[in-house]
Amino acid sequence: MMPRIINIEGREDLVRDTETKAVIATDKDQLRAYKTKVEQSNRLRKIEEEQSVVRGELQEIKNLLQTLIQKGIN
């Protein structure tokens, strides 16, 4: 019987699953770095979304203040 996981020639950081033909990275440091990068990207995206919401709310407050000022003048 053929082993399910085999080494890829010339690559110590990769193996192949013979059933699914998937190439699997075995370097745990690279995996940790990738996960850290994904987490940072997700945090940045969330901050940008929150910033957009705050910017919209500030614009709404500005519009309301302008309306109140105009009504106060008239």
PQR file of N, CA, C, O and H, with PARSE charges and radii, in Angstrom:
ATOM      1  N   MET A   1       0.844  -1.187   0.000 -0.4000 1.5000
ATOM      2  CA  MET A   1       0.000   0.000   0.000 -0.0000 2.0000
ATOM      3  C   MET A   1       0.890   1.252   0.000  0.5500 1.7000
ATOM      4  O   MET A   1       1.877   1.317   0.732 -0.5500 1.4000
ATOM      5  N   MET A   2       0.539   2.225  -0.812 -0.4000 1.5000
ATOM      6  CA  MET A   2       1.296   3.467  -0.948 -0.0000 2.0000
ATOM      7  C   MET A   2       1.007   4.392   0.234  0.5500 1.7000
ATOM      8  O   MET A   2      -0.141   4.517   0.659 -0.5500 1.4000
ATOM      9  H   MET A   2      -0.263   2.172  -1.407  0.4000 1.0000
ATOM     10  N   PRO A   3       2.053   5.044   0.769 -0.5600 1.5000
ATOM     11  CA  PRO A   3       1.793   5.971   1.880  0.2800 2.0000
ATOM     12  C   PRO A   3       0.909   7.128   1.405  0.5500 1.7000
ATOM     13  O   PRO A   3       1.004   7.568   0.259 -0.5500 1.4000
ATOM     14  N   ARG A   4       0.059   7.605   2.296 -0.4000 1.5000
ATOM     15  CA  ARG A   4      -0.864   8.682   1.940 -0.0000 2.0000
ATOM     16  C   ARG A   4      -0.130  10.004   1.751  0.5500 1.7000
ATOM     17  O   ARG A   4      -0.482  10.781   0.862 -0.5500 1.4000
ATOM     18  H   ARG A   4      -0.018   7.248   3.227  0.4000 1.0000
ATOM     19  N   ILE A   5       0.884  10.273   2.570 -0.4000 1.5000
ATOM     20  CA  ILE A   5       1.650  11.515   2.496 -0.0000 2.0000
ATOM     21  C   ILE A   5       3.043  11.189   1.975  0.5500 1.7000
ATOM     22  O   ILE A   5       3.731  10.322   2.514 -0.5500 1.4000
ATOM     23  H   ILE A   5       1.170   9.643   3.291  0.4000 1.0000
ATOM     24  N   ILE A   6       3.452  11.891   0.920 -0.4000 1.5000
ATOM     25  CA  ILE A   6       4.794  11.674   0.381 -0.0000 2.0000
ATOM     26  C   ILE A   6       5.511  13.020   0.281  0.5500 1.7000
ATOM     27  O   ILE A   6       4.878  14.064   0.124 -0.5500 1.4000
ATOM     28  H   ILE A   6       2.892  12.594   0.482  0.4000 1.0000
ATOM     29  N   ASN A   7       6.830  12.980   0.373 -0.4000 1.5000
ATOM     30  CA  ASN A   7       7.640  14.192   0.244 -0.0000 2.0000
ATOM     31  C   ASN A   7       7.666  14.634  -1.212  0.5500 1.7000
ATOM     32  O   ASN A   7       7.594  13.812  -2.126 -0.5500 1.4000
ATOM     33  H   ASN A   7       7.344  12.132   0.500  0.4000 1.0000
ATOM     34  N   ILE A   8       7.769  15.934  -1.412 -0.4000 1.5000
ATOM     35  CA  ILE A   8       7.923  16.476  -2.757 -0.0000 2.0000
ATOM     36  C   ILE A   8       9.412  16.678  -2.978  0.5500 1.7000
ATOM     37  O   ILE A   8      10.090  17.340  -2.192 -0.5500 1.4000
ATOM     38  H   ILE A   8       7.827  16.602  -0.669  0.4000 1.0000
ATOM     39  N   GLU A   9       9.900  16.103  -4.046 -0.4000 1.5000
ATOM     40  CA  GLU A   9      11.335  16.135  -4.333 -0.0000 2.0000
ATOM     41  C   GLU A   9      11.828  17.579  -4.462  0.5500 1.7000
ATOM     42  O   GLU A   9      11.247  18.394  -5.179 -0.5500 1.4000
ATOM     43  H   GLU A   9       9.349  15.565  -4.685  0.4000 1.0000
ATOM     44  N   GLY A  10      12.908  17.865  -3.750 -0.4000 1.5000
ATOM     45  CA  GLY A  10      13.515  19.187  -3.801 -0.0000 2.0000
ATOM     46  C   GLY A  10      12.857  20.220  -2.886  0.5500 1.7000
ATOM     47  O   GLY A  10      13.286  21.373  -2.851 -0.5500 1.4000
ATOM     48  H   GLY A  10      13.379  17.203  -3.167  0.4000 1.0000
ATOM     49  N   ARG A  11      11.831  19.824  -2.153 -0.4000 1.5000
ATOM     50  CA  ARG A  11      11.135  20.755  -1.255 -0.0000 2.0000
ATOM     51  C   ARG A  11      10.953  20.098   0.109  0.5500 1.7000
ATOM     52  O   ARG A  11      10.177  19.153   0.248 -0.5500 1.4000
ATOM     53  H   ARG A  11      11.482  18.887  -2.181  0.4000 1.0000
ATOM     54  N   GLU A  12      11.653  20.588   1.096 -0.4000 1.5000
ATOM     55  CA  GLU A  12      11.517  20.028   2.443 -0.0000 2.0000
ATOM     56  C   GLU A  12      10.327  20.619   3.181  0.5500 1.7000
ATOM     57  O   GLU A  12       9.897  20.086   4.204 -0.5500 1.4000
ATOM     58  H   GLU A  12      12.284  21.356   0.984  0.4000 1.0000
ATOM     59  N   ASP A  13       9.794  21.724   2.660 -0.4000 1.5000
ATOM     60  CA  ASP A  13       8.694  22.399   3.344 -0.0000 2.0000
ATOM     61  C   ASP A  13       7.326  21.990   2.815  0.5500 1.7000
ATOM     62  O   ASP A  13       6.308  22.505   3.278 -0.5500 1.4000
ATOM     63  H   ASP A  13      10.144  22.157   1.829  0.4000 1.0000
ATOM     64  N   LEU A  14       7.284  21.046   1.827 -0.4000 1.5000
ATOM     65  CA  LEU A  14       6.019  20.634   1.233 -0.0000 2.0000
ATOM     66  C   LEU A  14       5.921  19.116   1.140  0.5500 1.7000
ATOM     67  O   LEU A  14       6.916  18.426   0.918 -0.5500 1.4000
ATOM     68  H   LEU A  14       8.111  20.628   1.451  0.4000 1.0000
ATOM     69  N   VAL A  15       4.696  18.608   1.317 -0.4000 1.5000
ATOM     70  CA  VAL A  15       4.396  17.189   1.098 -0.0000 2.0000
ATOM     71  C   VAL A  15       3.120  17.110   0.259  0.5500 1.7000
ATOM     72  O   VAL A  15       2.399  18.097   0.112 -0.5500 1.4000
ATOM     73  H   VAL A  15       3.887  19.169   1.497  0.4000 1.0000
ATOM     74  N   ARG A  16       2.854  15.930  -0.287 -0.4000 1.5000
ATOM     75  CA  ARG A  16       1.647  15.740  -1.085 -0.0000 2.0000
ATOM     76  C   ARG A  16       0.801  14.626  -0.477  0.5500 1.7000
ATOM     77  O   ARG A  16       1.313  13.577  -0.085 -0.5500 1.4000
ATOM     78  H   ARG A  16       3.439  15.128  -0.169  0.4000 1.0000
ATOM     79  N   ASP A  17      -0.505  14.879  -0.408 -0.4000 1.5000
ATOM     80  CA  ASP A  17      -1.470  13.856  -0.006 -0.0000 2.0000
ATOM     81  C   ASP A  17      -1.825  13.091  -1.278  0.5500 1.7000
ATOM     82  O   ASP A  17      -2.388  13.661  -2.213 -0.5500 1.4000
ATOM     83  H   ASP A  17      -0.921  15.731  -0.726  0.4000 1.0000
ATOM     84  N   THR A  18      -1.499  11.814  -1.311 -0.4000 1.5000
ATOM     85  CA  THR A  18      -1.697  11.041  -2.538 -0.0000 2.0000
ATOM     86  C   THR A  18      -3.166  10.778  -2.844  0.5500 1.7000
ATOM     87  O   THR A  18      -3.503  10.515  -3.998 -0.5500 1.4000
ATOM     88  H   THR A  18      -1.042  11.351  -0.551  0.4000 1.0000
ATOM     89  N   GLU A  19      -4.043  10.838  -1.860 -0.4000 1.5000
ATOM     90  CA  GLU A  19      -5.476  10.625  -2.117 -0.0000 2.0000
ATOM     91  C   GLU A  19      -6.126  11.849  -2.747  0.5500 1.7000
ATOM     92  O   GLU A  19      -6.846  11.738  -3.739 -0.5500 1.4000
ATOM     93  H   GLU A  19      -3.769  11.051  -0.923  0.4000 1.0000
ATOM     94  N   THR A  20      -5.868  13.012  -2.168 -0.4000 1.5000
ATOM     95  CA  THR A  20      -6.515  14.238  -2.642 -0.0000 2.0000
ATOM     96  C   THR A  20      -5.650  15.008  -3.620  0.5500 1.7000
ATOM     97  O   THR A  20      -6.126  15.930  -4.282 -0.5500 1.4000
ATOM     98  H   THR A  20      -5.283  13.102  -1.362  0.4000 1.0000
ATOM     99  N   LYS A  21      -4.381  14.635  -3.716 -0.4000 1.5000
ATOM    100  CA  LYS A  21      -3.385  15.324  -4.553 -0.0000 2.0000
ATOM    101  C   LYS A  21      -3.058  16.723  -4.026  0.5500 1.7000
ATOM    102  O   LYS A  21      -2.419  17.512  -4.722 -0.5500 1.4000
ATOM    103  H   LYS A  21      -3.994  13.886  -3.179  0.4000 1.0000
ATOM    104  N   ALA A  22      -3.488  17.031  -2.816 -0.4000 1.5000
ATOM    105  CA  ALA A  22      -3.226  18.344  -2.217 -0.0000 2.0000
ATOM    106  C   ALA A  22      -1.759  18.473  -1.844  0.5500 1.7000
ATOM    107  O   ALA A  22      -1.127  17.515  -1.399 -0.5500 1.4000
ATOM    108  H   ALA A  22      -4.007  16.390  -2.250  0.4000 1.0000
ATOM    109  N   VAL A  23      -1.229  19.679  -2.035 -0.4000 1.5000
ATOM    110  CA  VAL A  23       0.118  20.009  -1.591 -0.0000 2.0000
ATOM    111  C   VAL A  23      -0.027  20.683  -0.239  0.5500 1.7000
ATOM    112  O   VAL A  23      -0.802  21.628  -0.093 -0.5500 1.4000
ATOM    113  H   VAL A  23      -1.742  20.457  -2.396  0.4000 1.0000
ATOM    114  N   ILE A  24       0.714  20.204   0.749 -0.4000 1.5000
ATOM    115  CA  ILE A  24       0.573  20.667   2.130 -0.0000 2.0000
ATOM    116  C   ILE A  24       1.898  21.240   2.611  0.5500 1.7000
ATOM    117  O   ILE A  24       2.942  20.595   2.518 -0.5500 1.4000
ATOM    118  H   ILE A  24       1.344  19.436   0.630  0.4000 1.0000
ATOM    119  N   ALA A  25       1.836  22.462   3.125 -0.4000 1.5000
ATOM    120  CA  ALA A  25       3.027  23.090   3.698 -0.0000 2.0000
ATOM    121  C   ALA A  25       3.264  22.525   5.088  0.5500 1.7000
ATOM    122  O   ALA A  25       2.325  22.324   5.858 -0.5500 1.4000
ATOM    123  H   ALA A  25       0.988  22.986   3.200  0.4000 1.0000
ATOM    124  N   THR A  26       4.526  22.272   5.401 -0.4000 1.5000
ATOM    125  CA  THR A  26       4.859  21.701   6.704 -0.0000 2.0000
ATOM    126  C   THR A  26       5.660  22.655   7.574  0.5500 1.7000
ATOM    127  O   THR A  26       6.000  22.305   8.705 -0.5500 1.4000
ATOM    128  H   THR A  26       5.289  22.435   4.775  0.4000 1.0000
ATOM    129  N   ASP A  27       5.972  23.847   7.085 -0.4000 1.5000
ATOM    130  CA  ASP A  27       6.769  24.821   7.827 -0.0000 2.0000
ATOM    131  C   ASP A  27       5.873  25.579   8.805  0.5500 1.7000
ATOM    132  O   ASP A  27       5.091  26.438   8.399 -0.5500 1.4000
ATOM    133  H   ASP A  27       5.695  24.131   6.167  0.4000 1.0000
ATOM    134  N   LYS A  28       5.988  25.264  10.077 -0.4000 1.5000
ATOM    135  CA  LYS A  28       5.115  25.867  11.099 -0.0000 2.0000
ATOM    136  C   LYS A  28       5.375  27.364  11.279  0.5500 1.7000
ATOM    137  O   LYS A  28       4.453  28.117  11.592 -0.5500 1.4000
ATOM    138  H   LYS A  28       6.624  24.566  10.407  0.4000 1.0000
ATOM    139  N   ASP A  29       6.617  27.799  11.083 -0.4000 1.5000
ATOM    140  CA  ASP A  29       6.923  29.233  11.189 -0.0000 2.0000
ATOM    141  C   ASP A  29       6.203  30.017  10.097  0.5500 1.7000
ATOM    142  O   ASP A  29       5.671  31.097  10.353 -0.5500 1.4000
ATOM    143  H   ASP A  29       7.366  27.187  10.829  0.4000 1.0000
ATOM    144  N   GLN A  30       6.184  29.474   8.881 -0.4000 1.5000
ATOM    145  CA  GLN A  30       5.464  30.131   7.792 -0.0000 2.0000
ATOM    146  C   GLN A  30       3.965  30.163   8.078  0.5500 1.7000
ATOM    147  O   GLN A  30       3.296  31.156   7.791 -0.5500 1.4000
ATOM    148  H   GLN A  30       6.616  28.596   8.673  0.4000 1.0000
ATOM    149  N   LEU A  31       3.446  29.087   8.638 -0.4000 1.5000
ATOM    150  CA  LEU A  31       2.019  29.044   8.976 -0.0000 2.0000
ATOM    151  C   LEU A  31       1.678  30.093  10.021  0.5500 1.7000
ATOM    152  O   LEU A  31       0.672  30.791   9.897 -0.5500 1.4000
ATOM    153  H   LEU A  31       3.989  28.281   8.871  0.4000 1.0000
ATOM    154  N   ARG A  32       2.512  30.209  11.052 -0.4000 1.5000
ATOM    155  CA  ARG A  32       2.286  31.232  12.083 -0.0000 2.0000
ATOM    156  C   ARG A  32       2.343  32.632  11.477  0.5500 1.7000
ATOM    157  O   ARG A  32       1.514  33.484  11.797 -0.5500 1.4000
ATOM    158  H   ARG A  32       3.329  29.642  11.153  0.4000 1.0000
ATOM    159  N   ALA A  33       3.323  32.870  10.602 -0.4000 1.5000
ATOM    160  CA  ALA A  33       3.453  34.177   9.954 -0.0000 2.0000
ATOM    161  C   ALA A  33       2.230  34.476   9.101  0.5500 1.7000
ATOM    162  O   ALA A  33       1.742  35.606   9.088 -0.5500 1.4000
ATOM    163  H   ALA A  33       3.997  32.178  10.343  0.4000 1.0000
ATOM    164  N   TYR A  34       1.737  33.477   8.394 -0.4000 1.5000
ATOM    165  CA  TYR A  34       0.536  33.650   7.565 -0.0000 2.0000
ATOM    166  C   TYR A  34      -0.678  33.980   8.429  0.5500 1.7000
ATOM    167  O   TYR A  34      -1.440  34.894   8.116 -0.5500 1.4000
ATOM    168  H   TYR A  34       2.134  32.560   8.404  0.4000 1.0000
ATOM    169  N   LYS A  35      -0.853  33.233   9.515 -0.4000 1.5000
ATOM    170  CA  LYS A  35      -1.994  33.484  10.408 -0.0000 2.0000
ATOM    171  C   LYS A  35      -1.918  34.881  11.014  0.5500 1.7000
ATOM    172  O   LYS A  35      -2.935  35.564  11.134 -0.5500 1.4000
ATOM    173  H   LYS A  35      -0.234  32.490   9.770  0.4000 1.0000
ATOM    174  N   THR A  36      -0.716  35.307  11.397 -0.4000 1.5000
ATOM    175  CA  THR A  36      -0.530  36.654  11.946 -0.0000 2.0000
ATOM    176  C   THR A  36      -0.901  37.698  10.907  0.5500 1.7000
ATOM    177  O   THR A  36      -1.573  38.682  11.221 -0.5500 1.4000
ATOM    178  H   THR A  36       0.111  34.752  11.299  0.4000 1.0000
ATOM    179  N   LYS A  37      -0.466  37.487   9.673 -0.4000 1.5000
ATOM    180  CA  LYS A  37      -0.770  38.427   8.587 -0.0000 2.0000
ATOM    181  C   LYS A  37      -2.280  38.502   8.349  0.5500 1.7000
ATOM    182  O   LYS A  37      -2.821  39.591   8.157 -0.5500 1.4000
ATOM    183  H   LYS A  37       0.079  36.688   9.419  0.4000 1.0000
ATOM    184  N   VAL A  38      -2.954  37.368   8.362 -0.4000 1.5000
ATOM    185  CA  VAL A  38      -4.410  37.346   8.159 -0.0000 2.0000
ATOM    186  C   VAL A  38      -5.107  38.078   9.304  0.5500 1.7000
ATOM    187  O   VAL A  38      -6.023  38.864   9.063 -0.5500 1.4000
ATOM    188  H   VAL A  38      -2.514  36.483   8.518  0.4000 1.0000
ATOM    189  N   GLU A  39      -4.687  37.831  10.545 -0.4000 1.5000
ATOM    190  CA  GLU A  39      -5.280  38.506  11.698 -0.0000 2.0000
ATOM    191  C   GLU A  39      -5.088  40.020  11.608  0.5500 1.7000
ATOM    192  O   GLU A  39      -6.013  40.781  11.890 -0.5500 1.4000
ATOM    193  H   GLU A  39      -3.943  37.193  10.741  0.4000 1.0000
ATOM    194  N   GLN A  40      -3.895  40.455  11.219 -0.4000 1.5000
ATOM    195  CA  GLN A  40      -3.619  41.892  11.086 -0.0000 2.0000
ATOM    196  C   GLN A  40      -4.481  42.496   9.982  0.5500 1.7000
ATOM    197  O   GLN A  40      -5.006  43.600  10.129 -0.5500 1.4000
ATOM    198  H   GLN A  40      -3.143  39.836  10.989  0.4000 1.0000
ATOM    199  N   SER A  41      -4.621  41.779   8.896 -0.4000 1.5000
ATOM    200  CA  SER A  41      -5.445  42.254   7.785 -0.0000 2.0000
ATOM    201  C   SER A  41      -6.909  42.380   8.214  0.5500 1.7000
ATOM    202  O   SER A  41      -7.581  43.353   7.871 -0.5500 1.4000
ATOM    203  H   SER A  41      -4.195  40.883   8.777  0.4000 1.0000
ATOM    204  N   ASN A  42      -7.392  41.398   8.959 -0.4000 1.5000
ATOM    205  CA  ASN A  42      -8.770  41.441   9.456 -0.0000 2.0000
ATOM    206  C   ASN A  42      -8.974  42.604  10.417  0.5500 1.7000
ATOM    207  O   ASN A  42      -9.998  43.286  10.366 -0.5500 1.4000
ATOM    208  H   ASN A  42      -6.846  40.607   9.237  0.4000 1.0000
ATOM    209  N   ARG A  43      -7.993  42.830  11.299 -0.4000 1.5000
ATOM    210  CA  ARG A  43      -8.097  43.961  12.231 -0.0000 2.0000
ATOM    211  C   ARG A  43      -8.113  45.288  11.489  0.5500 1.7000
ATOM    212  O   ARG A  43      -8.896  46.181  11.812 -0.5500 1.4000
ATOM    213  H   ARG A  43      -7.162  42.276  11.340  0.4000 1.0000
ATOM    214  N   LEU A  44      -7.247  45.412  10.495 -0.4000 1.5000
ATOM    215  CA  LEU A  44      -7.188  46.645   9.704 -0.0000 2.0000
ATOM    216  C   LEU A  44      -8.511  46.874   8.972  0.5500 1.7000
ATOM    217  O   LEU A  44      -9.013  47.997   8.939 -0.5500 1.4000
ATOM    218  H   LEU A  44      -6.611  44.686  10.232  0.4000 1.0000
ATOM    219  N   ARG A  45      -9.077  45.819   8.387 -0.4000 1.5000
ATOM    220  CA  ARG A  45     -10.355  45.934   7.687 -0.0000 2.0000
ATOM    221  C   ARG A  45     -11.453  46.383   8.655  0.5500 1.7000
ATOM    222  O   ARG A  45     -12.283  47.224   8.310 -0.5500 1.4000
ATOM    223  H   ARG A  45      -8.669  44.906   8.414  0.4000 1.0000
ATOM    224  N   LYS A  46     -11.456  45.823   9.858 -0.4000 1.5000
ATOM    225  CA  LYS A  46     -12.462  46.195  10.853 -0.0000 2.0000
ATOM    226  C   LYS A  46     -12.301  47.661  11.258  0.5500 1.7000
ATOM    227  O   LYS A  46     -13.290  48.383  11.381 -0.5500 1.4000
ATOM    228  H   LYS A  46     -10.782  45.140  10.139  0.4000 1.0000
ATOM    229  N   ILE A  47     -11.069  48.097  11.465 -0.4000 1.5000
ATOM    230  CA  ILE A  47     -10.809  49.491  11.837 -0.0000 2.0000
ATOM    231  C   ILE A  47     -11.277  50.419  10.720  0.5500 1.7000
ATOM    232  O   ILE A  47     -11.881  51.458  10.988 -0.5500 1.4000
ATOM    233  H   ILE A  47     -10.266  47.510  11.365  0.4000 1.0000
ATOM    234  N   GLU A  48     -10.998  50.047   9.465 -0.4000 1.5000
ATOM    235  CA  GLU A  48     -11.421  50.875   8.337 -0.0000 2.0000
ATOM    236  C   GLU A  48     -12.946  50.957   8.258  0.5500 1.7000
ATOM    237  O   GLU A  48     -13.498  52.018   7.967 -0.5500 1.4000
ATOM    238  H   GLU A  48     -10.507  49.204   9.248  0.4000 1.0000
ATOM    239  N   GLU A  49     -13.630  49.833   8.519 -0.4000 1.5000
ATOM    240  CA  GLU A  49     -15.091  49.832   8.504 -0.0000 2.0000
ATOM    241  C   GLU A  49     -15.643  50.723   9.613  0.5500 1.7000
ATOM    242  O   GLU A  49     -16.578  51.491   9.389 -0.5500 1.4000
ATOM    243  H   GLU A  49     -13.182  48.971   8.756  0.4000 1.0000
ATOM    244  N   GLU A  50     -15.062  50.620  10.810 -0.4000 1.5000
ATOM    245  CA  GLU A  50     -15.501  51.452  11.932 -0.0000 2.0000
ATOM    246  C   GLU A  50     -15.236  52.924  11.644  0.5500 1.7000
ATOM    247  O   GLU A  50     -16.049  53.783  11.987 -0.5500 1.4000
ATOM    248  H   GLU A  50     -14.302  49.996  10.992  0.4000 1.0000
ATOM    249  N   GLN A  51     -14.107  53.217  11.016 -0.4000 1.5000
ATOM    250  CA  GLN A  51     -13.777  54.599  10.663 -0.0000 2.0000
ATOM    251  C   GLN A  51     -14.807  55.151   9.682  0.5500 1.7000
ATOM    252  O   GLN A  51     -15.214  56.308   9.786 -0.5500 1.4000
ATOM    253  H   GLN A  51     -13.447  52.520  10.737  0.4000 1.0000
ATOM    254  N   SER A  52     -15.218  54.337   8.749 -0.4000 1.5000
ATOM    255  CA  SER A  52     -16.218  54.755   7.770 -0.0000 2.0000
ATOM    256  C   SER A  52     -17.547  55.062   8.453  0.5500 1.7000
ATOM    257  O   SER A  52     -18.209  56.042   8.112 -0.5500 1.4000
ATOM    258  H   SER A  52     -14.887  53.397   8.664  0.4000 1.0000
ATOM    259  N   VAL A  53     -17.936  54.235   9.410 -0.4000 1.5000
ATOM    260  CA  VAL A  53     -19.182  54.457  10.156 -0.0000 2.0000
ATOM    261  C   VAL A  53     -19.089  55.762  10.940  0.5500 1.7000
ATOM    262  O   VAL A  53     -20.023  56.562  10.925 -0.5500 1.4000
ATOM    263  H   VAL A  53     -17.398  53.439   9.687  0.4000 1.0000
ATOM    264  N   VAL A  54     -17.978  55.978  11.619 -0.4000 1.5000
ATOM    265  CA  VAL A  54     -17.796  57.204  12.411 -0.0000 2.0000
ATOM    266  C   VAL A  54     -17.819  58.422  11.493  0.5500 1.7000
ATOM    267  O   VAL A  54     -18.426  59.440  11.826 -0.5500 1.4000
ATOM    268  H   VAL A  54     -17.219  55.328  11.631  0.4000 1.0000
ATOM    269  N   ARG A  55     -17.170  58.323  10.354 -0.4000 1.5000
ATOM    270  CA  ARG A  55     -17.154  59.431   9.395 -0.0000 2.0000
ATOM    271  C   ARG A  55     -18.585  59.760   8.951  0.5500 1.7000
ATOM    272  O   ARG A  55     -18.948  60.933   8.862 -0.5500 1.4000
ATOM    273  H   ARG A  55     -16.677  57.496  10.084  0.4000 1.0000
ATOM    274  N   GLY A  56     -19.387  58.749   8.676 -0.4000 1.5000
ATOM    275  CA  GLY A  56     -20.783  58.952   8.280 -0.0000 2.0000
ATOM    276  C   GLY A  56     -21.600  59.595   9.390  0.5500 1.7000
ATOM    277  O   GLY A  56     -22.416  60.483   9.145 -0.5500 1.4000
ATOM    278  H   GLY A  56     -19.092  57.796   8.748  0.4000 1.0000
ATOM    279  N   GLU A  57     -21.366  59.130  10.621 -0.4000 1.5000
ATOM    280  CA  GLU A  57     -22.094  59.696  11.759 -0.0000 2.0000
ATOM    281  C   GLU A  57     -21.699  61.155  11.989  0.5500 1.7000
ATOM    282  O   GLU A  57     -22.555  61.981  12.305 -0.5500 1.4000
ATOM    283  H   GLU A  57     -20.703  58.409  10.820  0.4000 1.0000
ATOM    284  N   LEU A  58     -20.429  61.480  11.835 -0.4000 1.5000
ATOM    285  CA  LEU A  58     -19.982  62.864  11.987 -0.0000 2.0000
ATOM    286  C   LEU A  58     -20.605  63.761  10.918  0.5500 1.7000
ATOM    287  O   LEU A  58     -20.989  64.897  11.197 -0.5500 1.4000
ATOM    288  H   LEU A  58     -19.733  60.809  11.578  0.4000 1.0000
ATOM    289  N   GLN A  59     -20.702  63.247   9.701 -0.4000 1.5000
ATOM    290  CA  GLN A  59     -21.333  64.017   8.630 -0.0000 2.0000
ATOM    291  C   GLN A  59     -22.809  64.265   8.959  0.5500 1.7000
ATOM    292  O   GLN A  59     -23.334  65.352   8.719 -0.5500 1.4000
ATOM    293  H   GLN A  59     -20.391  62.324   9.474  0.4000 1.0000
ATOM    294  N   GLU A  60     -23.460  63.255   9.503 -0.4000 1.5000
ATOM    295  CA  GLU A  60     -24.870  63.397   9.895 -0.0000 2.0000
ATOM    296  C   GLU A  60     -25.017  64.449  10.997  0.5500 1.7000
ATOM    297  O   GLU A  60     -25.925  65.278  10.937 -0.5500 1.4000
ATOM    298  H   GLU A  60     -23.034  62.371   9.698  0.4000 1.0000
ATOM    299  N   ILE A  61     -24.151  64.429  11.986 -0.4000 1.5000
ATOM    300  CA  ILE A  61     -24.173  65.423  13.070 -0.0000 2.0000
ATOM    301  C   ILE A  61     -23.942  66.818  12.496  0.5500 1.7000
ATOM    302  O   ILE A  61     -24.619  67.772  12.878 -0.5500 1.4000
ATOM    303  H   ILE A  61     -23.413  63.756  12.035  0.4000 1.0000
ATOM    304  N   LYS A  62     -22.990  66.931  11.584 -0.4000 1.5000
ATOM    305  CA  LYS A  62     -22.691  68.218  10.950 -0.0000 2.0000
ATOM    306  C   LYS A  62     -23.924  68.744  10.221  0.5500 1.7000
ATOM    307  O   LYS A  62     -24.260  69.923  10.334 -0.5500 1.4000
ATOM    308  H   LYS A  62     -22.439  66.156  11.274  0.4000 1.0000
ATOM    309  N   ASN A  63     -24.589  67.881   9.484 -0.4000 1.5000
ATOM    310  CA  ASN A  63     -25.792  68.293   8.757 -0.0000 2.0000
ATOM    311  C   ASN A  63     -26.895  68.737   9.714  0.5500 1.7000
ATOM    312  O   ASN A  63     -27.579  69.729   9.462 -0.5500 1.4000
ATOM    313  H   ASN A  63     -24.316  66.923   9.393  0.4000 1.0000
ATOM    314  N   LEU A  64     -27.065  68.006  10.806 -0.4000 1.5000
ATOM    315  CA  LEU A  64     -28.084  68.373  11.793 -0.0000 2.0000
ATOM    316  C   LEU A  64     -27.769  69.727  12.425  0.5500 1.7000
ATOM    317  O   LEU A  64     -28.665  70.551  12.611 -0.5500 1.4000
ATOM    318  H   LEU A  64     -26.510  67.200  11.011  0.4000 1.0000
ATOM    319  N   LEU A  65     -26.500  69.958  12.754 -0.4000 1.5000
ATOM    320  CA  LEU A  65     -26.097  71.242  13.334 -0.0000 2.0000
ATOM    321  C   LEU A  65     -26.333  72.389  12.354  0.5500 1.7000
ATOM    322  O   LEU A  65     -26.804  73.459  12.739 -0.5500 1.4000
ATOM    323  H   LEU A  65     -25.772  69.289  12.603  0.4000 1.0000
ATOM    324  N   GLN A  66     -26.003  72.155  11.092 -0.4000 1.5000
ATOM    325  CA  GLN A  66     -26.243  73.187  10.086 -0.0000 2.0000
ATOM    326  C   GLN A  66     -27.731  73.497   9.960  0.5500 1.7000
ATOM    327  O   GLN A  66     -28.118  74.656   9.816 -0.5500 1.4000
ATOM    328  H   GLN A  66     -25.621  71.286  10.779  0.4000 1.0000
ATOM    329  N   THR A  67     -28.548  72.478  10.012 -0.4000 1.5000
ATOM    330  CA  THR A  67     -30.002  72.666   9.945 -0.0000 2.0000
ATOM    331  C   THR A  67     -30.489  73.463  11.148  0.5500 1.7000
ATOM    332  O   THR A  67     -31.294  74.382  11.002 -0.5500 1.4000
ATOM    333  H   THR A  67     -28.234  71.536  10.129  0.4000 1.0000
ATOM    334  N   LEU A  68     -30.003  73.114  12.338 -0.4000 1.5000
ATOM    335  CA  LEU A  68     -30.408  73.845  13.547 -0.0000 2.0000
ATOM    336  C   LEU A  68     -29.969  75.300  13.492  0.5500 1.7000
ATOM    337  O   LEU A  68     -30.720  76.187  13.899 -0.5500 1.4000
ATOM    338  H   LEU A  68     -29.349  72.367  12.457  0.4000 1.0000
ATOM    339  N   ILE A  69     -28.769  75.557  12.998 -0.4000 1.5000
ATOM    340  CA  ILE A  69     -28.266  76.919  12.893 -0.0000 2.0000
ATOM    341  C   ILE A  69     -29.119  77.715  11.908  0.5500 1.7000
ATOM    342  O   ILE A  69     -29.490  78.857  12.180 -0.5500 1.4000
ATOM    343  H   ILE A  69     -28.159  74.837  12.667  0.4000 1.0000
ATOM    344  N   GLN A  70     -29.424  77.115  10.775 -0.4000 1.5000
ATOM    345  CA  GLN A  70     -30.243  77.817   9.769 -0.0000 2.0000
ATOM    346  C   GLN A  70     -31.646  78.121  10.311  0.5500 1.7000
ATOM    347  O   GLN A  70     -32.188  79.196  10.058 -0.5500 1.4000
ATOM    348  H   GLN A  70     -29.123  76.187  10.553  0.4000 1.0000
ATOM    349  N   LYS A  71     -32.226  77.184  11.049 -0.4000 1.5000
ATOM    350  CA  LYS A  71     -33.553  77.443  11.636 -0.0000 2.0000
ATOM    351  C   LYS A  71     -33.491  78.512  12.703  0.5500 1.7000
ATOM    352  O   LYS A  71     -34.444  79.270  12.885 -0.5500 1.4000
ATOM    353  H   LYS A  71     -31.785  76.310  11.255  0.4000 1.0000
ATOM    354  N   GLY A  72     -32.373  78.580  13.411 -0.4000 1.5000
ATOM    355  CA  GLY A  72     -32.207  79.580  14.441 -0.0000 2.0000
ATOM    356  C   GLY A  72     -32.046  80.974  13.849  0.5500 1.7000
ATOM    357  O   GLY A  72     -32.466  81.962  14.452 -0.5500 1.4000
ATOM    358  H   GLY A  72     -31.599  77.964  13.263  0.4000 1.0000
ATOM    359  N   ILE A  73     -31.439  81.051  12.673 -0.4000 1.5000
ATOM    360  CA  ILE A  73     -31.241  82.339  12.001 -0.0000 2.0000
ATOM    361  C   ILE A  73     -32.559  82.839  11.426  0.5500 1.7000
ATOM    362  O   ILE A  73     -32.840  84.036  11.486 -0.5500 1.4000
ATOM    363  H   ILE A  73     -31.098  80.249  12.184  0.4000 1.0000
ATOM    364  N   ASN A  74     -33.355  81.964  10.881 -0.4000 1.5000
ATOM    365  CA  ASN A  74     -34.626  82.364  10.246 -0.0000 2.0000
ATOM    366  C   ASN A  74     -35.626  82.583  11.307  0.5500 1.7000
ATOM    367  O   ASN A  74     -36.771  82.926  11.014 -0.5500 1.4000
ATOM    368  H   ASN A  74     -33.127  80.992  10.833  0.4000 1.0000
TER
END
